[in-house]
Amino acid sequence: MVKDYKVAAFSAGIVMVLLFGLSYIMMKIALRSMEPLLIVFCRYLLAVIVLHVIYFFMKNKEKIRPEDRIKIILVGLLEPGLFFIFDAYGLKYTTAIRASILLATIPVMTSLLAVPILKEKLTWMKLVTTAGSIIGVYLVVKSQEPPAAGANYLLGDIFIFLACIAASFYTVFARKLSFKYSFFTITRMQSIIAVILFLPLAGAEALITGIRQPQINSVLAVIYLGVFSSALGYMLLNYTIAALSAANSSIFANLIPAVTMILSVLILNEFVGVSKVFGLIIVTAFVILLSWYERNVRTYKKK
């Protein structure tokens, strides 16, 4: 019985990796005929619908306590707010492969931010993994790309880097909320905040840039992002964390850039290059090293 439970958890983790890995490709497809902020608004509007249908049938409905409402709004403004603003514009100018590798450094950034904000100890391992991740990111940013219409790889990488910072702050500030509320509740509230936030932003964007006639592929990509990535993907993430613990489930997150790289080549015909492969290997290795070290140190201290 326990074995079947673990098999189901690992299966959910694998599906989650595929869903999140494919989300970068779907975002690039959506951007072909839709503006970034409109895509994010539509994505989270669909997510809100799906999550609230699930919420309607749930027996135990969590309510946000009055003293936590401001905190929920603040973390929602960080992610999906600032994170997806930078992420969407980053993917508009750079490749899905570059974006996924740069975003893989979020755990390292989070560990550094936890030092001044959560008063966690600055360890030698955090410094080593940060230095190693910087080397990996340097290889990715400096990698040569074939010329493409509308591409500005450096600008796109800067936007993705800002998205990493927003996600890192979100992770640090949301850590305490995760002890009070389920990941489903936090995700549902984030989706509501995203819809409220991105409705006027998407409207302002439309006034400035105009509204393009969306292609069917872009519409299908947005549906995928809303239903399968924002809703189903995060529910699978929640399930793997509950079944395997946050530490063990983080192994799956480390696989997402590799999946994105493979799918980007197969679907988008993006150029890989040796430099990006080495950058991916270095970043992933140091993120896994940090995760392994912190998990073992915390386990040792508890004993």
Backbone as CSV, one residue per row, in Angstrom:
resi,resn,N_x,N_y,N_z,CA_x,CA_y,CA_z,C_x,C_y,C_z
1,MET,0.829,-1.203,0.000,0.000,0.000,0.000,0.870,1.264,0.000
2,VAL,1.896,1.265,0.883,2.818,2.397,0.942,3.562,2.553,-0.379
3,LYS,3.938,1.404,-0.955,4.654,1.421,-2.225,3.795,2.045,-3.320
4,ASP,2.501,1.682,-3.360,1.592,2.236,-4.359,1.441,3.742,-4.169
5,TYR,1.427,4.175,-2.907,1.299,5.595,-2.585,2.501,6.372,-3.111
6,LYS,3.704,5.805,-2.939,4.919,6.462,-3.422,4.982,6.469,-4.947
7,VAL,4.531,5.381,-5.559,4.495,5.319,-7.023,3.585,6.406,-7.566
8,ALA,2.428,6.577,-6.917,1.481,7.612,-7.347,2.095,8.998,-7.180
9,ALA,2.833,9.208,-6.087,3.463,10.502,-5.830,4.543,10.804,-6.851
10,PHE,5.378,9.804,-7.155,6.427,10.009,-8.154,5.823,10.212,-9.549
11,SER,4.734,9.516,-9.841,4.054,9.697,-11.124,3.506,11.111,-11.239
12,ALA,2.929,11.616,-10.130,2.424,12.987,-10.113,3.564,13.982,-10.320
13,GLY,4.716,13.689,-9.698,5.875,14.562,-9.853,6.368,14.622,-11.286
14,ILE,6.379,13.484,-11.960,6.820,13.433,-13.357,5.879,14.222,-14.256
15,VAL,4.569,14.048,-14.036,3.579,14.794,-14.819,3.724,16.290,-14.562
16,MET,3.958,16.660,-13.300,4.154,18.062,-12.942,5.337,18.661,-13.695
17,VAL,6.444,17.930,-13.757,7.635,18.402,-14.464,7.319,18.640,-15.943
18,LEU,6.588,17.733,-16.554,6.220,17.873,-17.963,5.312,19.086,-18.176
19,LEU,4.347,19.274,-17.255,3.419,20.402,-17.379,4.151,21.731,-17.251
20,PHE,5.015,21.845,-16.240,5.747,23.095,-16.029,6.814,23.306,-17.094
21,GLY,7.467,22.219,-17.527,8.468,22.329,-18.584,7.860,22.809,-19.889
22,LEU,6.637,22.339,-20.172,5.950,22.723,-21.399,5.376,24.135,-21.315
23,SER,5.200,24.656,-20.101,4.579,25.979,-19.953,5.420,27.082,-20.602
24,TYR,6.755,26.935,-20.576,7.609,27.940,-21.220,7.386,27.950,-22.736
25,ILE,7.228,26.766,-23.295,6.980,26.661,-24.740,5.626,27.254,-25.087
26,MET,4.606,26.948,-24.267,3.267,27.469,-24.517,3.237,28.993,-24.418
27,MET,4.038,29.540,-23.487,4.098,30.995,-23.357,4.698,31.625,-24.619
28,LYS,5.738,31.010,-25.153,6.343,31.520,-26.387,5.345,31.461,-27.548
29,ILE,4.555,30.400,-27.615,3.547,30.267,-28.681,2.451,31.310,-28.507
30,ALA,2.012,31.526,-27.266,0.974,32.523,-27.007,1.435,33.919,-27.386
31,LEU,2.711,34.202,-27.167,3.260,35.533,-27.452,3.333,35.841,-28.951
32,ARG,3.124,34.852,-29.788,3.200,35.077,-31.228,2.097,36.019,-31.703
33,SER,0.946,36.006,-31.039,-0.144,36.872,-31.497,-0.912,37.531,-30.355
34,MET,-0.361,37.484,-29.131,-1.011,38.114,-27.986,0.033,38.865,-27.162
35,GLU,-0.406,39.907,-26.476,0.492,40.700,-25.661,0.724,40.020,-24.301
36,PRO,1.887,40.240,-23.687,2.260,39.525,-22.455,1.259,39.628,-21.310
37,LEU,0.828,40.832,-20.967,-0.051,41.008,-19.809,-1.448,40.454,-20.067
38,LEU,-1.899,40.496,-21.312,-3.192,39.898,-21.656,-3.132,38.383,-21.473
39,ILE,-2.011,37.800,-21.842,-1.839,36.352,-21.677,-1.921,35.968,-20.201
40,VAL,-1.230,36.724,-19.355,-1.224,36.411,-17.920,-2.620,36.580,-17.331
41,PHE,-3.337,37.642,-17.739,-4.705,37.840,-17.251,-5.604,36.673,-17.644
42,CYS,-5.587,36.304,-18.914,-6.423,35.187,-19.385,-6.037,33.877,-18.708
43,ARG,-4.749,33.687,-18.509,-4.244,32.480,-17.855,-4.826,32.335,-16.461
44,TYR,-4.778,33.412,-15.687,-5.251,33.330,-14.307,-6.767,33.424,-14.194
45,LEU,-7.414,34.007,-15.179,-8.877,33.971,-15.198,-9.351,32.526,-15.335
46,LEU,-8.715,31.778,-16.226,-9.044,30.354,-16.378,-8.698,29.577,-15.112
47,ALA,-7.556,29.902,-14.508,-7.147,29.218,-13.288,-8.146,29.464,-12.161
48,VAL,-8.622,30.707,-12.034,-9.613,31.035,-11.007,-10.881,30.205,-11.193
49,ILE,-11.327,30.080,-12.435,-12.539,29.295,-12.717,-12.342,27.843,-12.308
50,VAL,-11.222,27.246,-12.716,-10.962,25.833,-12.403,-10.825,25.631,-10.895
51,LEU,-10.056,26.478,-10.233,-9.817,26.329,-8.799,-11.090,26.543,-7.986
52,HIS,-11.961,27.450,-8.434,-13.189,27.691,-7.687,-14.238,26.606,-7.918
53,VAL,-14.177,25.956,-9.053,-15.029,24.768,-9.254,-14.621,23.680,-8.270
54,ILE,-13.315,23.468,-8.132,-12.801,22.488,-7.168,-13.154,22.906,-5.743
55,TYR,-12.987,24.202,-5.458,-13.278,24.730,-4.122,-14.741,24.535,-3.749
56,PHE,-15.630,24.664,-4.736,-17.067,24.510,-4.496,-17.402,23.116,-3.975
57,PHE,-16.675,22.097,-4.457,-16.973,20.717,-4.066,-16.152,20.250,-2.859
58,MET,-15.267,21.111,-2.367,-14.469,20.727,-1.202,-15.304,20.771,0.076
59,LYS,-15.073,19.795,0.961,-15.803,19.750,2.231,-15.207,20.728,3.238
60,ASN,-13.878,20.716,3.359,-13.203,21.603,4.311,-12.698,22.846,3.589
61,LYS,-13.446,23.904,3.692,-13.092,25.159,3.010,-12.354,26.087,3.971
62,GLU,-11.097,26.357,3.657,-10.302,27.252,4.492,-10.683,28.709,4.236
63,LYS,-10.730,29.462,5.289,-10.985,30.897,5.192,-9.737,31.658,5.618
64,ILE,-9.454,32.744,4.933,-8.304,33.569,5.291,-8.658,34.419,6.515
65,ARG,-7.820,34.346,7.532,-8.054,35.137,8.743,-7.813,36.615,8.452
66,PRO,-8.572,37.489,9.121,-8.438,38.936,8.869,-7.014,39.457,9.023
67,GLU,-6.287,38.923,10.012,-4.924,39.419,10.249,-3.938,38.991,9.160
68,ASP,-4.345,38.036,8.304,-3.451,37.538,7.251,-3.792,38.078,5.861
69,ARG,-4.841,38.865,5.753,-5.272,39.327,4.431,-4.232,40.217,3.755
70,ILE,-3.653,41.127,4.497,-2.625,42.008,3.930,-1.421,41.187,3.474
71,LYS,-1.044,40.180,4.277,0.095,39.332,3.931,-0.178,38.561,2.635
72,ILE,-1.398,38.047,2.486,-1.773,37.322,1.273,-1.703,38.245,0.058
73,ILE,-2.190,39.470,0.222,-2.157,40.437,-0.885,-0.716,40.762,-1.272
74,LEU,0.142,40.949,-0.275,1.539,41.287,-0.548,2.255,40.170,-1.300
75,VAL,2.068,38.922,-0.856,2.739,37.817,-1.557,2.132,37.617,-2.942
76,GLY,0.834,37.925,-3.072,0.201,37.823,-4.387,0.727,38.869,-5.358
77,LEU,1.069,40.053,-4.840,1.647,41.093,-5.685,3.049,40.712,-6.155
78,LEU,3.762,39.945,-5.322,5.092,39.467,-5.714,4.978,38.340,-6.742
79,GLU,4.129,37.367,-6.430,3.873,36.246,-7.345,2.438,35.788,-7.167
80,PRO,1.655,35.883,-8.256,2.055,36.037,-9.658,2.288,37.458,-10.150
81,GLY,2.036,38.488,-9.347,2.164,39.861,-9.803,3.436,40.216,-10.519
82,LEU,4.440,40.661,-9.769,5.702,41.084,-10.378,6.391,39.955,-11.127
83,PHE,6.301,38.739,-10.576,6.985,37.615,-11.215,6.516,37.431,-12.652
84,PHE,5.209,37.408,-12.871,4.719,37.120,-14.219,4.788,38.324,-15.144
85,ILE,4.850,39.518,-14.593,5.108,40.681,-15.453,6.503,40.555,-16.061
86,PHE,7.493,40.304,-15.198,8.872,40.164,-15.682,9.042,38.898,-16.513
87,ASP,8.409,37.814,-16.091,8.530,36.545,-16.802,7.961,36.649,-18.215
88,ALA,6.778,37.257,-18.337,6.124,37.367,-19.647,6.946,38.214,-20.608
89,TYR,7.433,39.368,-20.118,8.239,40.227,-20.994,9.614,39.617,-21.258
90,GLY,10.137,38.861,-20.290,11.399,38.169,-20.514,11.289,37.160,-21.637
91,LEU,10.225,36.377,-21.615,10.025,35.359,-22.652,9.693,35.982,-24.011
92,LYS,9.237,37.226,-23.996,8.976,37.907,-25.256,10.274,38.180,-26.004
93,TYR,11.361,38.415,-25.260,12.619,38.813,-25.880,13.719,37.747,-25.860
94,THR,13.588,36.741,-24.996,14.620,35.711,-24.930,14.007,34.347,-25.239
95,THR,14.813,33.302,-25.169,14.337,31.966,-25.511,13.806,31.246,-24.277
96,ALA,12.988,30.227,-24.509,12.429,29.429,-23.411,13.538,28.697,-22.665
97,ILE,14.568,28.255,-23.397,15.676,27.523,-22.765,16.427,28.432,-21.800
98,ARG,16.805,29.618,-22.263,17.540,30.549,-21.406,16.720,30.909,-20.170
99,ALA,15.436,31.179,-20.379,14.571,31.568,-19.261,14.472,30.469,-18.215
100,SER,14.282,29.233,-18.652,14.107,28.128,-17.702,15.373,27.889,-16.884
101,ILE,16.543,28.044,-17.511,17.806,27.838,-16.778,18.015,28.960,-15.758
102,LEU,17.753,30.205,-16.166,17.915,31.328,-15.242,16.947,31.207,-14.064
103,LEU,15.722,30.769,-14.329,14.733,30.630,-13.260,15.073,29.488,-12.305
104,ALA,15.926,28.581,-12.754,16.336,27.464,-11.887,17.199,27.940,-10.727
105,THR,17.684,29.191,-10.788,18.532,29.722,-9.707,17.711,30.281,-8.547
106,ILE,16.405,30.251,-8.631,15.546,30.818,-7.581,15.839,30.238,-6.195
107,PRO,16.025,28.904,-6.043,16.338,28.384,-4.703,17.598,28.979,-4.095
108,VAL,18.607,29.242,-4.928,19.852,29.832,-4.424,19.608,31.271,-3.974
109,MET,18.884,32.044,-4.795,18.553,33.424,-4.410,17.731,33.449,-3.129
110,THR,16.787,32.516,-3.015,15.929,32.452,-1.837,16.746,32.193,-0.578
111,SER,17.719,31.295,-0.682,18.552,30.976,0.484,19.352,32.189,0.950
112,LEU,19.756,33.049,0.004,20.491,34.267,0.370,19.565,35.305,1.001
113,LEU,18.368,35.465,0.448,17.433,36.443,0.987,16.955,36.055,2.385
114,ALA,16.940,34.744,2.655,16.496,34.273,3.972,17.450,34.706,5.078
115,VAL,18.670,35.073,4.711,19.654,35.499,5.721,19.256,36.833,6.358
116,PRO,19.033,37.913,5.571,18.654,39.181,6.213,17.182,39.236,6.650
117,ILE,16.288,38.533,5.906,14.857,38.662,6.178,14.388,37.699,7.273
118,LEU,14.770,36.433,7.161,14.363,35.426,8.145,15.432,35.164,9.198
119,LYS,16.529,35.930,9.116,17.627,35.808,10.079,18.260,34.415,10.081
120,GLU,18.256,33.763,8.909,18.926,32.474,8.794,20.439,32.680,8.690
121,LYS,21.184,31.660,9.034,22.635,31.758,9.052,23.216,31.731,7.633
122,LEU,24.195,32.594,7.395,24.910,32.594,6.112,25.999,31.524,6.178
123,THR,25.774,30.396,5.505,26.709,29.276,5.552,27.671,29.313,4.377
124,TRP,28.740,28.582,4.516,29.716,28.501,3.422,29.101,27.836,2.209
125,MET,28.151,26.909,2.416,27.506,26.229,1.295,26.664,27.203,0.475
126,LYS,26.010,28.151,1.136,25.231,29.142,0.405,26.137,29.992,-0.482
127,LEU,27.305,30.344,0.032,28.252,31.133,-0.751,28.798,30.339,-1.935
128,VAL,29.112,29.054,-1.698,29.654,28.198,-2.759,28.623,27.985,-3.864
129,THR,27.386,27.656,-3.479,26.340,27.394,-4.483,25.959,28.670,-5.230
130,THR,26.036,29.804,-4.553,25.776,31.080,-5.235,26.846,31.352,-6.294
131,ALA,28.101,31.159,-5.909,29.204,31.369,-6.856,29.095,30.404,-8.040
132,GLY,28.772,29.147,-7.751,28.624,28.162,-8.824,27.479,28.502,-9.752
133,SER,26.355,28.960,-9.186,25.200,29.328,-10.010,25.510,30.524,-10.897
134,ILE,26.291,31.465,-10.370,26.683,32.637,-11.165,27.497,32.211,-12.391
135,ILE,28.373,31.231,-12.198,29.160,30.711,-13.335,28.236,30.102,-14.385
136,GLY,27.271,29.305,-13.920,26.318,28.679,-14.840,25.496,29.707,-15.587
137,VAL,25.018,30.734,-14.868,24.232,31.794,-15.490,25.075,32.570,-16.499
138,TYR,26.328,32.816,-16.172,27.233,33.533,-17.084,27.359,32.772,-18.408
139,LEU,27.503,31.450,-18.335,27.609,30.650,-19.555,26.341,30.740,-20.403
140,VAL,25.181,30.794,-19.728,23.908,30.879,-20.450,23.761,32.246,-21.111
141,VAL,24.016,33.306,-20.344,23.850,34.672,-20.856,24.821,34.965,-21.993
142,LYS,26.040,34.429,-21.900,27.063,34.683,-22.913,26.970,33.753,-24.127
143,SER,26.074,32.785,-24.069,25.960,31.837,-25.191,25.452,32.554,-26.444
144,GLN,25.967,32.158,-27.581,25.590,32.759,-28.858,24.215,32.240,-29.304
145,GLU,23.406,33.147,-29.826,22.081,32.793,-30.314,21.941,33.220,-31.771
146,PRO,21.237,32.437,-32.576,20.990,32.864,-33.950,20.074,34.080,-33.965
147,PRO,20.241,35.003,-34.913,19.389,36.196,-34.966,17.928,35.819,-35.175
148,ALA,17.026,36.510,-34.461,15.591,36.246,-34.591,14.844,37.562,-34.530
149,ALA,13.746,37.650,-35.272,12.949,38.871,-35.318,12.378,39.199,-33.945
150,GLY,12.602,40.425,-33.482,12.047,40.869,-32.212,12.813,40.407,-30.989
151,ALA,13.875,39.653,-31.181,14.632,39.127,-30.041,15.621,40.160,-29.520
152,ASN,15.728,40.210,-28.211,16.731,41.032,-27.532,17.135,40.232,-26.303
153,TYR,18.087,39.333,-26.489,18.375,38.319,-25.474,18.830,38.922,-24.147
154,LEU,19.645,39.954,-24.188,20.115,40.562,-22.948,18.962,41.194,-22.180
155,LEU,18.096,41.940,-22.877,16.933,42.549,-22.235,16.019,41.475,-21.658
156,GLY,15.791,40.424,-22.424,14.954,39.322,-21.943,15.543,38.661,-20.716
157,ASP,16.866,38.441,-20.715,17.531,37.827,-19.562,17.424,38.712,-18.321
158,ILE,17.484,40.041,-18.520,17.348,40.965,-17.387,15.952,40.863,-16.781
159,PHE,14.941,40.802,-17.642,13.567,40.633,-17.148,13.422,39.319,-16.370
160,ILE,14.003,38.246,-16.889,13.919,36.952,-16.211,14.649,37.005,-14.875
161,PHE,15.777,37.702,-14.836,16.511,37.859,-13.575,15.654,38.605,-12.548
162,LEU,14.936,39.643,-12.979,14.033,40.365,-12.081,12.892,39.454,-11.614
163,ALA,12.442,38.561,-12.504,11.413,37.585,-12.118,11.945,36.653,-11.030
164,CYS,13.212,36.264,-11.145,13.847,35.417,-10.123,13.863,36.116,-8.766
165,ILE,14.192,37.405,-8.769,14.232,38.171,-7.527,12.843,38.239,-6.898
166,ALA,11.814,38.516,-7.729,10.437,38.583,-7.221,10.004,37.247,-6.635
167,ALA,10.335,36.145,-7.331,9.965,34.814,-6.855,10.689,34.461,-5.564
168,SER,11.923,34.911,-5.437,12.698,34.637,-4.222,12.113,35.365,-3.017
169,PHE,11.765,36.642,-3.211,11.113,37.392,-2.129,9.769,36.743,-1.768
170,TYR,9.039,36.307,-2.805,7.755,35.644,-2.553,7.940,34.396,-1.696
171,THR,8.921,33.568,-2.058,9.158,32.319,-1.330,9.485,32.585,0.131
172,VAL,10.302,33.603,0.369,10.689,33.937,1.743,9.492,34.433,2.550
173,PHE,8.708,35.357,1.977,7.574,35.929,2.710,6.402,34.955,2.831
174,ALA,6.267,34.046,1.847,5.154,33.102,1.880,5.430,31.891,2.755
175,ARG,6.669,31.739,3.200,7.041,30.558,3.972,6.206,30.427,5.247
176,LYS,6.010,31.559,5.945,5.228,31.521,7.184,3.750,31.249,6.914
177,LEU,3.235,31.762,5.809,1.828,31.520,5.477,1.555,30.050,5.190
178,SER,2.569,29.357,4.667,2.383,27.939,4.322,2.162,27.070,5.552
179,PHE,2.530,27.572,6.737,2.282,26.829,7.965,0.844,27.002,8.455
180,LYS,0.162,28.025,7.936,-1.208,28.303,8.359,-2.252,27.797,7.371
181,TYR,-1.899,27.830,6.076,-2.877,27.505,5.039,-2.311,26.476,4.060
182,SER,-3.208,25.736,3.441,-2.793,24.746,2.445,-2.310,25.466,1.196
183,PHE,-1.510,24.764,0.414,-1.003,25.346,-0.833,-2.154,25.653,-1.783
184,PHE,-3.236,24.855,-1.733,-4.406,25.096,-2.583,-5.037,26.439,-2.249
185,THR,-5.179,26.724,-0.964,-5.788,27.982,-0.537,-4.940,29.170,-0.973
186,ILE,-3.633,29.067,-0.774,-2.732,30.150,-1.175,-2.777,30.344,-2.688
187,THR,-2.772,29.244,-3.438,-2.826,29.317,-4.901,-4.129,29.943,-5.373
188,ARG,-5.236,29.571,-4.735,-6.548,30.123,-5.106,-6.585,31.625,-4.871
189,MET,-6.072,32.065,-3.724,-6.061,33.491,-3.426,-5.108,34.251,-4.363
190,GLN,-3.981,33.626,-4.681,-3.043,34.250,-5.622,-3.701,34.470,-6.978
191,SER,-4.484,33.489,-7.419,-5.146,33.580,-8.717,-6.164,34.716,-8.728
192,ILE,-6.895,34.884,-7.615,-7.859,35.986,-7.516,-7.139,37.330,-7.590
193,ILE,-6.046,37.447,-6.843,-5.256,38.687,-6.847,-4.719,38.970,-8.246
194,ALA,-4.275,37.907,-8.935,-3.730,38.069,-10.289,-4.775,38.618,-11.247
195,VAL,-5.990,38.098,-11.173,-7.062,38.567,-12.058,-7.364,40.040,-11.801
196,ILE,-7.469,40.417,-10.508,-7.748,41.812,-10.143,-6.607,42.728,-10.592
197,LEU,-5.371,42.263,-10.426,-4.196,43.073,-10.770,-4.019,43.215,-12.273
198,PHE,-4.142,42.102,-13.008,-3.800,42.126,-14.430,-4.932,42.605,-15.335
199,LEU,-6.144,42.735,-14.816,-7.234,43.266,-15.636,-6.949,44.702,-16.070
200,PRO,-6.662,45.628,-15.132,-6.341,46.995,-15.585,-5.005,47.087,-16.319
201,LEU,-4.019,46.244,-15.918,-2.720,46.278,-16.587,-2.843,45.821,-18.041
202,ALA,-3.630,44.758,-18.260,-3.844,44.267,-19.632,-4.621,45.290,-20.449
203,GLY,-5.573,45.998,-19.792,-6.323,47.041,-20.486,-5.430,48.196,-20.902
204,ALA,-4.532,48.619,-19.988,-3.595,49.701,-20.304,-2.649,49.278,-21.419
205,GLU,-2.202,48.036,-21.366,-1.318,47.506,-22.407,-2.011,47.529,-23.766
206,ALA,-3.307,47.178,-23.782,-4.068,47.151,-25.032,-4.212,48.562,-25.614
207,LEU,-4.386,49.557,-24.744,-4.504,50.946,-25.208,-3.204,51.439,-25.834
208,ILE,-2.076,50.960,-25.296,-0.763,51.403,-25.785,-0.351,50.661,-27.058
209,THR,-0.496,49.350,-27.047,-0.002,48.525,-28.158,-1.082,48.128,-29.154
210,GLY,-2.347,48.253,-28.746,-3.427,47.780,-29.594,-3.705,46.302,-29.351
211,ILE,-4.788,45.817,-29.915,-5.172,44.414,-29.744,-4.998,43.687,-31.068
212,ARG,-4.198,42.657,-31.049,-3.993,41.848,-32.245,-5.029,40.727,-32.319
213,GLN,-5.287,40.262,-33.531,-6.169,39.119,-33.704,-5.424,37.856,-33.285
214,PRO,-5.829,37.219,-32.179,-5.076,36.052,-31.710,-5.227,34.848,-32.640
215,GLN,-4.109,34.168,-32.868,-4.138,32.939,-33.652,-4.671,31.800,-32.790
216,ILE,-5.196,30.781,-33.428,-5.773,29.654,-32.693,-4.725,28.970,-31.821
217,ASN,-3.483,28.908,-32.309,-2.415,28.287,-31.515,-2.153,29.058,-30.221
218,SER,-2.229,30.387,-30.300,-2.021,31.213,-29.117,-3.154,31.020,-28.110
219,VAL,-4.379,30.925,-28.609,-5.535,30.710,-27.731,-5.416,29.364,-27.016
220,LEU,-5.058,28.328,-27.763,-4.896,27.003,-27.168,-3.758,27.002,-26.142
221,ALA,-2.698,27.760,-26.434,-1.568,27.854,-25.498,-1.999,28.504,-24.188
222,VAL,-2.828,29.558,-24.268,-3.322,30.236,-23.063,-4.219,29.305,-22.256
223,ILE,-5.049,28.536,-22.939,-5.903,27.560,-22.246,-5.037,26.554,-21.501
224,TYR,-3.982,26.110,-22.149,-3.056,25.176,-21.494,-2.443,25.817,-20.248
225,LEU,-1.976,27.062,-20.379,-1.327,27.747,-19.262,-2.275,27.915,-18.082
226,GLY,-3.541,28.219,-18.369,-4.499,28.438,-17.297,-4.958,27.168,-16.619
227,VAL,-5.332,26.179,-17.422,-5.919,24.952,-16.883,-4.850,23.971,-16.418
228,PHE,-3.868,23.698,-17.262,-2.906,22.642,-16.969,-1.693,23.115,-16.168
229,SER,-1.233,24.329,-16.413,-0.049,24.808,-15.695,-0.428,25.478,-14.381
230,SER,-1.241,26.545,-14.442,-1.562,27.305,-13.239,-2.441,26.529,-12.260
231,ALA,-3.379,25.734,-12.755,-4.298,25.005,-11.863,-3.800,23.587,-11.576
232,LEU,-3.787,22.726,-12.594,-3.421,21.321,-12.391,-1.972,21.169,-11.948
233,GLY,-1.071,21.915,-12.557,0.349,21.802,-12.227,0.619,22.087,-10.764
234,TYR,0.009,23.157,-10.234,0.240,23.511,-8.836,-0.441,22.534,-7.882
235,MET,-1.543,21.934,-8.300,-2.170,20.913,-7.456,-1.302,19.659,-7.382
236,LEU,-0.684,19.297,-8.488,0.236,18.155,-8.480,1.465,18.459,-7.629
237,LEU,1.928,19.708,-7.695,3.040,20.120,-6.847,2.668,19.968,-5.375
238,ASN,1.464,20.395,-5.030,0.979,20.273,-3.662,0.919,18.811,-3.228
239,TYR,0.477,17.962,-4.130,0.366,16.527,-3.813,1.742,15.903,-3.581
240,THR,2.720,16.234,-4.411,4.057,15.651,-4.245,4.719,16.143,-2.966
241,ILE,4.483,17.418,-2.617,5.042,17.945,-1.367,4.452,17.215,-0.168
242,ALA,3.127,16.982,-0.203,2.459,16.290,0.899,2.892,14.834,0.999
243,ALA,3.125,14.205,-0.143,3.445,12.777,-0.150,4.920,12.486,0.052
244,LEU,5.778,13.359,-0.464,7.213,13.069,-0.449,8.023,14.049,0.379
245,SER,7.399,15.094,0.920,8.046,16.183,1.647,8.585,17.203,0.646
246,ALA,8.712,18.434,1.115,9.179,19.522,0.239,10.593,19.268,-0.274
247,ALA,11.434,18.679,0.579,12.829,18.431,0.192,12.916,17.440,-0.957
248,ASN,12.209,16.323,-0.829,12.264,15.301,-1.875,11.553,15.744,-3.146
249,SER,10.463,16.497,-3.006,9.741,16.951,-4.188,10.544,17.979,-4.982
250,SER,11.508,18.652,-4.329,12.324,19.649,-5.030,13.191,19.009,-6.108
251,ILE,13.397,17.702,-6.014,14.158,16.981,-7.040,13.483,17.137,-8.391
252,PHE,12.157,17.084,-8.400,11.412,17.203,-9.652,11.571,18.602,-10.245
253,ALA,11.542,19.630,-9.380,11.688,21.008,-9.864,13.017,21.203,-10.590
254,ASN,14.044,20.491,-10.137,15.362,20.606,-10.765,15.399,20.007,-12.167
255,LEU,14.403,19.203,-12.509,14.360,18.569,-13.826,13.671,19.444,-14.877
256,ILE,12.950,20.478,-14.427,12.142,21.288,-15.344,12.980,21.950,-16.446
257,PRO,14.130,22.588,-16.133,14.914,23.206,-17.218,15.358,22.211,-18.287
258,ALA,15.721,21.002,-17.872,16.144,19.989,-18.842,14.985,19.605,-19.758
259,VAL,13.793,19.447,-19.170,12.605,19.120,-19.965,12.297,20.262,-20.933
260,THR,12.401,21.500,-20.435,12.152,22.666,-21.289,13.138,22.715,-22.451
261,MET,14.400,22.399,-22.168,15.414,22.418,-23.217,15.070,21.414,-24.324
262,ILE,14.699,20.220,-23.941,14.366,19.174,-24.920,13.137,19.566,-25.731
263,LEU,12.074,20.026,-25.025,10.835,20.392,-25.708,11.006,21.622,-26.587
264,SER,11.872,22.554,-26.162,12.119,23.758,-26.959,12.776,23.420,-28.293
265,VAL,13.667,22.456,-28.269,14.320,22.005,-29.501,13.319,21.301,-30.410
266,LEU,12.483,20.433,-29.827,11.538,19.632,-30.608,10.379,20.459,-31.150
267,ILE,9.872,21.411,-30.354,8.663,22.144,-30.731,8.980,23.505,-31.337
268,LEU,9.899,24.251,-30.715,10.202,25.613,-31.164,11.441,25.695,-32.050
269,ASN,12.154,24.585,-32.174,13.403,24.552,-32.946,14.425,25.565,-32.421
270,GLU,14.455,25.757,-31.111,15.409,26.677,-30.513,16.811,26.084,-30.545
271,PHE,17.784,26.982,-30.620,19.183,26.576,-30.664,19.682,26.325,-29.242
272,VAL,20.379,25.199,-29.037,20.877,24.854,-27.705,22.311,25.341,-27.533
273,GLY,23.244,24.679,-28.146,24.646,25.069,-28.017,25.302,24.478,-26.785
274,VAL,26.613,24.283,-26.876,27.369,23.650,-25.789,27.354,24.499,-24.524
275,SER,27.457,25.827,-24.678,27.525,26.725,-23.531,26.288,26.615,-22.654
276,LYS,25.108,26.559,-23.276,23.867,26.461,-22.493,23.752,25.116,-21.800
277,VAL,24.210,24.058,-22.467,24.174,22.726,-21.848,25.039,22.702,-20.592
278,PHE,26.246,23.248,-20.700,27.128,23.312,-19.532,26.549,24.225,-18.453
279,GLY,25.942,25.341,-18.876,25.311,26.242,-17.917,24.197,25.559,-17.157
280,LEU,23.363,24.791,-17.871,22.277,24.043,-17.240,22.816,23.022,-16.244
281,ILE,23.842,22.291,-16.649,24.436,21.268,-15.777,24.991,21.897,-14.495
282,ILE,25.702,23.018,-14.648,26.310,23.680,-13.486,25.252,24.231,-12.539
283,VAL,24.259,24.956,-13.086,23.201,25.525,-12.242,22.435,24.421,-11.519
284,THR,22.027,23.383,-12.253,21.269,22.283,-11.648,22.077,21.583,-10.573
285,ALA,23.351,21.342,-10.839,24.212,20.648,-9.876,24.325,21.421,-8.565
286,PHE,24.512,22.739,-8.649,24.676,23.536,-7.430,23.358,23.715,-6.677
287,VAL,22.241,23.780,-7.402,20.939,23.857,-6.732,20.649,22.558,-5.991
288,ILE,20.946,21.420,-6.623,20.759,20.122,-5.971,21.683,19.998,-4.764
289,LEU,22.925,20.480,-4.909,23.884,20.441,-3.801,23.374,21.243,-2.607
290,LEU,22.831,22.446,-2.861,22.292,23.269,-1.784,21.108,22.586,-1.115
291,SER,20.215,22.007,-1.928,19.046,21.308,-1.389,19.467,20.124,-0.531
292,TRP,20.424,19.355,-1.018,20.908,18.185,-0.268,21.561,18.611,1.042
293,TYR,22.369,19.651,1.002,23.084,20.109,2.195,22.110,20.601,3.269
294,GLU,21.161,21.460,2.853,20.223,22.013,3.831,19.326,20.929,4.415
295,ARG,18.937,19.953,3.581,18.092,18.868,4.083,18.832,18.030,5.112
296,ASN,20.095,17.714,4.838,20.875,16.881,5.749,21.267,17.625,7.016
297,VAL,21.586,18.917,6.898,21.942,19.708,8.075,20.750,19.848,9.004
298,ARG,19.569,20.122,8.439,18.368,20.277,9.265,18.006,18.954,9.932
299,THR,18.166,17.841,9.212,17.865,16.531,9.780,18.817,16.229,10.931
300,TYR,20.109,16.590,10.744,21.119,16.363,11.789,20.812,17.193,13.027
301,LYS,20.413,18.477,12.810,20.154,19.349,13.939,18.936,18.867,14.738
302,LYS,17.947,18.311,14.025,16.744,17.812,14.727,17.077,16.637,15.619
303,LYS,18.086,15.847,15.214,18.486,14.698,16.016,19.229,15.154,17.274
